[in-house]
């Protein structure tokens, strides 16, 4: 098992050094040296996917082979109690049924009203629609998931 993991890490490093993944990482603005340093750190700490179907990292599969990860600080008892009290007060907790709704959705009259946010005006919606039609930035009428300006790029102005 150890040889398999070792060879998997070597194969991953060879792939990265070969530039296949490095070329895809240019969008983030990282240099080749930065990517190599990140790879070395991932190999050192075991933050690389294990070569199995579990979806876990190597440091999760074999925690004894890698340095211990730093523990994150949780909430204090007082913070948890305050959050619970606020949830009870506002009804922002699951109802005792299978609906998946919150208590303030099931019985809205028993809880304080949620603050409402200002929606769009009719004029703003119409202006947004006109802009989407002008630029083709709206879904095409098919199952491709593409927008009109992607299907017919010659029909739309690219300057804006």
C-alpha positions, 0 to 999 in steps of 0.5 A, a space after each residue: 500500500 505504501 509503494 502504491 501511495 508513493 508512486 501515486 505522489 510521484 506520478 502526480 508530481 511528474 504530471 504537474 512538473 510536465 506542465 499539464 496542470 501548471 498551464 491551467 493554473 495561469 488564470 490565478 496569476 501564480 508562477 511556476 515556482 509558486 505552484 511547485 512550492 504548493 505541490 511540495 507543501 501538499 505532498 509534505 502535509 498529505 493534502 493530496 487525494 488518495 488513490 481510492 474511491 473514498 474521496 479522502 486526502 492522504 492525511 485522512 487515510 494515513 494520519 500517522 504518516 503526516 504532521 498533525 493538522 491544526 485544530 480550529 477553535 470552536 464556539 464557546 458555550 455562551 456563544 452557542 447558547 446565545 445563538 440558540 436563544 436568538 433562533 428560538 426568539 425568531 423561529 429560525 429553527 426547523 419545524 417539528 415536521 417533515 416539511 423542511 420549513 422553519 418555525 417562522 415559515 410554518 407559524 409566521 404570526 408567532 414570530 417577529 417579521 423578517 426585515 424585507 429588502 427593497 426589490 427592483 422597480 418595474 423600470 429597473 426590471 425592464 431596463 435589465 431585460 432590454 440590456 439582456 436582449 441587446 447583448 444576448 446575455 439570456 438563455 437560448 431556447 434549447 437544452 444546451 445551457 448556453 446563452 444567445 451570445 454564445 450560440 450566435 456571437 456575430 449577432 451581438 455587440 462585443 464592445 460593451 
